[in-house]
Amino acid sequence: EKTLLGWIKTAGQDVTAYVDEVSNKPLLEKIPTGTKTVSEKKNAAISSTELRLANGVKVVLKPTDFKNDQILINSYSFGGNSLASDADYTSASLSDEVIGSSGVGSFTQIQLDKMLAGKTASVSPYISATAQGFNGSTSPKDLETALQLIYLYTTTPRKDPNIWESSISQYKTVIASRGAVPESVFQDTIAAVMSSYNLRGSVPTLKQLDAASLDKAYSFYQQRFADNSHAVFTLVGNFEPEKIKPLLEKYLGALPAASANSSYKDLNIHAPAGKITKTVYKGLESKSSVQLVFTGDYDYSEANNLQMDALEEVLNIKMIERLREKESGVYAPSVRISYTKIPDKRYNATVSFGCAPENVEKLISAALEEIATIKQKGAEAGDIQKFNAEESRSTEVQLKTNGFWLGQIS
């Protein structure tokens, strides 16, 4: 009884009260002066305006009335992870996600989230293979907050060891479990083969994650966002260019600029030449997954891109007719064709399907026959008509979305 009374008497003595992490400080304590617009051009064809700020930043503005409460933001500047050494690549590849989840300046991510409660402003930094920049969205009334976030993520990114350790731990858990999932092993093998086993095209190993460090990730992030003299920002949505120009000059015009001639490196990471056949044995179920991948150099142009889009649609039609309906061997064959301009002009065409193991060779032959027929005879008129009709319907809808225009002019 005395012991019980003692527990009751001392209960809570060593318990710290919950402290709500709400800061009374403003998001940005010192508002930057920024720089002025040095040139302005209008594109009457698409009703856009291009500003060049004194620090070199270019801003493309496309006002729309599609959504009253939406402004979409994208920016890019060339460089990206291609500038990281192989030794530092794993750290560099994690930098945008970790730093983008660590808060800004003196604010933790929890504090930042609470400060932004009630506002419609979201900004995320990214670092891709060849570029770095921001993706964001905001309501017109919260545009200044979004621009402040861009300024803070650029000038005072935050380094949080807890976020780093949590991210590394999560990655290790995912990677450790991938080896037990047949589909994951298959996809990881494809990624490795298609990058000629380059570490930048493969899933990181546990050893590589152990060697990664927050200091290296943070340093690389700072390097990539240190010079914005060649940055291009695109804003699409409900705004009047003249009214938001002072905000753009204040925050984007204040981004640091070194006027260096920075670009990405072409690391020549390509699929191996010639025919490669790779078979992966994994799992207990009697089923197979097949991918036929075709890659090569590509003459990148808007006209050729449209032809490739049409080819993708035609091949999808033919694979469904042949593999699913005629051969009755698969349920959902799919064809995906992509093309790149940077770092070099390449195309990638993939035919994917699942089937019974005993039907693999027969269905591969059938798929290759359909491809050969189109190469020799071209597409059928009916299939082209289907593509044109769908493209027309899709474009009509897309022309009235901010996302479409952001993708077109970014």
N, C-alpha and C positions, 0 to 999 in steps of 0.2 A: 504493500500500500504506500509506504514512504517513497519507494522508487517511482511508483506511478505518479504520486503528487509532485515529486521532484521533476519528472519529465514535463508535467503540465506547467509547473512554475517557470521552467527555463525554456519552454517551447517558444520558438521564434526569435530567441536572442541573437542567433547567428544567421538569421535570414535577412537578406538584403531586399528592400522594397523594390518593386518593379519600377523602372524609370522609363517613361515614354520618350523615345528618341526623336522628339520634335525640336527642331532648331528655330530660334526666333530670328536668326540672321537671314538676310535676303539671299537669294540664290547667287547673286553676283554683287559683292559689296562695292566694288569699284567699277563703274560703267566705263568701258573703253571709249576713246575719242574716235577711233576709226579713221578711214580715209574717204575721200570724195570719188565720185564717178569721173573718169577721165574721157570716156567715150561711150556713146550710146547709138545702137543701130536697131532699126525695126525691120521685121520680116512680115510684110503685108500678106504674103501667101498663107501663113499659118497664124497670123495675128500674135506674134511673139516679139519680145524686146530683149536685146542683148546689151548688158552693161559690162564695162571693163572698169574695175576699181583701181585706185592708185597703187595698191600693193600687188597688182597682177591678177587678182581673182576675177574670173569671168562668171557672170550670173545671167542665166537664160530664164526669162519670165514668160509664162503662157497663162494668162487669165482665162478662166472658164466659168460657166454658170451651171455645171452639171450637178454639183453638190454645194449647198450653201455653207456647210460647216467643215469643208475639207480643203487643205493645202498639202500636197505631197512634195517631198524634198529629196533630191539625190545629189550627191557630189562625187567626183572622182579626180584623182591625180595619179599619174602613172608612177609605177615603182613596185609596190606590193612585196609579197614574200619572195619574189624572184631575186631580190637584193639581199636576202639572208644567206649566210653561209650554210653548207650542209650541216656543220656541227651545231649551228644555232637554229636550224630550221624548225625543230619541234617546238622550241620555246616561242619562236616568232609566229608559228601557225596558231598558237593558243592565245596570242597577245590581245587580239581584238575582242574576243569573247570574254576573257577574264577582266581586262581593263574596262570593258563596256558594262560589266556587272559589279564594279567595285565602287560606284559612286563617283563624285567629282570634287576636286578641291579638298575642302575639309569635311565634306559630307559623306557619310557612309551610304551604301545603297539603300538601307532602310530609311535613313533620314531623307534621302533624295526622294524616295517613293512617297513619303508622307508630305513632303513639301509640294510635290506635284499633284497630290490628291485634289480632285475637283477641276483640274486643268486637262485639256485635251492637247497634249504635246508629248511626242515620243521621238527620241533620236537615238540611233545606234551607230557606233563607228564600225567600220569593216576594213579588213585587209585581205584582198584576194591575191591570186598568184601574180597579177600584173598591176594592181592599182590599190589605192586606199581612199577612203572617203566616208560619207555618211548616208544613211537612209533614215527618213523621218516622215512624220505626218503630224499635222496640227490643225486646230480650228483657226479661223482668221483672228479671233480675239487673243489667242495664245501664241501667235507667231513669234512675238518677242521672246517668250520663254524658250521656244524651240531654238531660236538663234543664239540665245544665251547658253543653252546646253552645248551647241556646236562649238561655241567659243571656249567653254570650259573643258570639254573633252579634248580640245586641241591644245590649249595652253596650260591647263592644270589637271591632267588625268590623275587618277588616284590609284595607288598601289596598296592592295589589301591582301596580306598573307593568308588570311582565313579563306577568302574566296579562291585563291590559288590552290590551297591544299584541298579544299572541297572539290574543285574542278578536276584536279589530278586524280583524286580518289574515285570520282564518278567515272572518269575515262578508263581507269584501270579495271573497274568493275565491268564496264561494258566490253572492253577488249578481252578480258579473261573469259567472259561468257560467250563471245562470238565463235570461239572454236568448237562449241558444242551445238551450234545451230547450222545445219547444212546450207541453208540459203545464204547465211552470212559468209560462210567459208567460200561458197561459190562466187559471191560478189567480190569478196576481197581478193580472190585469185584472179578474177577478170581485171580488177583495178591494177593489180601488180603486173600482169602480163601486158596490159595495154600501155603501161608506162615504162616498159622494158625493165621492170623491177627497180625503178628509181624510187628512193625513199619519199619523194614528194608526191608520188602517185599511189602510195601504199598506206595502209592503216599503221599508225605508229605502234611500235612494240613497247612492252613494259619497260625494257631497258632504256629505250629512248625517252620515255616519260620520266623515268628516274633521273636521267641526265638533264632534263629540262629545268629551268629555274625562272622564278619570278623576276629576278633582276635582269636577266637577259630579255625576257618578254617585254618588260617595262621599257627597257632601253631601246629595243627595236621599235616599239610603238612610238616613243618620243621622236626617234629618228624619222619615221615615216610621216609624221604630222608636223615636223619642224619647218618645212618649207611649203607654203601654199601659193607660191607665185604662179603656178600653172594649174591651180585647182579650178574646176568648172562646177558650178552649182546650178541646178535646175529646179525651179519652183513651178508647179502647175496647180491651179485651183482658184478659189474664190478670193480674189484680191484685185486692187487697182495698182498697177506698177508704180505710178507716181507717189501714191500714198505710202507704200512700203519701202520705197527707195531709201529714206533716212535710216530705217532699221537695218537694211542690208549694208549700208555704208558704215554704220556704227559697229556692227558685230562681225560681218564677213570682211569688211574693210580693215578690221583690226587683227585679223589672223596673221601670224608671223610669216614673213616671206624673205627668202634668201636669194631669190632670183637665180638659183642654180639650175643647170640643165639636167634635171633628173628624169630618168625614164626607167622602164623595166629591162630586164635581161631576158633574152631568148635562150633558154637553157636546153633547147632541142630535145625535149622530152616527148617522144613519139612512140607509137606502137612499133614493134619490130617489123621489118620488111618481110615479104613473102607470106606463104601460108603457114599458119601456126594452129596446131590442134592440141588442146589441153583438156584432159578429162579429170574430173574431180570425183572421187569416191567418198561419199559421206552420208550418213543416215541409214536408217533401217527400212524405211518405206520403199515400196516398189514404184518409184516415180523418178522422172528425169527432168531437169531444166536445161534448156538449150539456148545459147546466144550465138548468133552469127554476126560478126562485126567486120565491117569494111571501112577502111580509113585511107586517106591519101591527101595529096596537095589539092588545093581548091582555088578557083578563080573567083574571088569574093566580089560580088556586085549585087545590087538590088534585083536585077533581072534574073541572075542565076539563083539567088536566094528564093525567089518566087517559084522557079522551076523545081528547086529541091523540096519546097513545101508541097508542091503538087505531086512530086514523085513519092513523098512519104504517104500522102493520102491514097494514091493509086496502089502502092504496095500493100498498104493496110487492107484495101478492098480485096486485092488478089490473094493475100495470105489467108484471109477469112474464107473466101470462096474455095480455095484449094485445100488448105490444111484442116479447117474446121468442117466445112460442108461436104467437100468431095471425099477427102481422105478419112473424115470422122476421127481424126487422131488427136486433135487438141480442142480445148474449149475457147481460149482467148489468146490467139497469136497477136503480137503487136509489132509495129515498125516505128522506130524513132530515128529521125535524121537531124543532125545538128551541124553547124558550120561556125568557124571562128575566123576572126580577122586579126586578133592579137592573142599571143605573141607572133603567130604566123598563120597563114591562110590554110586551113585544113577542114576536111569534112569527116563526119563519123556517122555511119549508118548501121543500125542494129536491128536484127530480127530476133525476137524472143518468143519462146513458147515452152509449154510444159507438156509432157506426154509420158506414156509407158516406156520403160527402158527398151523393150523389143521393137519399138517404132521409131527410135531416134534416127537411124540411118535413112530409113525410108522417107521420113518427113524432112530431113535435111536436104535430100535429093529433090524432093518436091518443091521446097522453097527456092532452091538454086535454079530449078527449071523455070519458075515464074519470073525470077530476076533476069535470067538469060533471055526469056521471051520479050520482056520489055526493052532490054538492051538492043535486041535485033529488030523488033517491029514497032517499038514505041508503045505508048499507052493507047488504050481504046478510047474512042470519042466519048462514049457514055461515061467513062470514069472521069475524064477531064471535065465534062459538064457537071458531074457531081461535085468535083472540087471547086469549080468556079462558083456554083450556086452557094455552097457552104462558105466559101471565102467572102462572097458578097454579103451574105447575111451576117457573118461574124464581124466583118469590117464595119458594117452599118451600126452594129451595137457598140463596138469598141471605140468608134469615133466620138462617142458620147461619154467616155470614161476618162478620168484624170490619169489612171494608171497607164492607159494606152499611150497617151501623149507624153507622159514622163519617159516611157521606154523609147519612144520614137526620137525625142529631141535631146535626151541625156547624152 
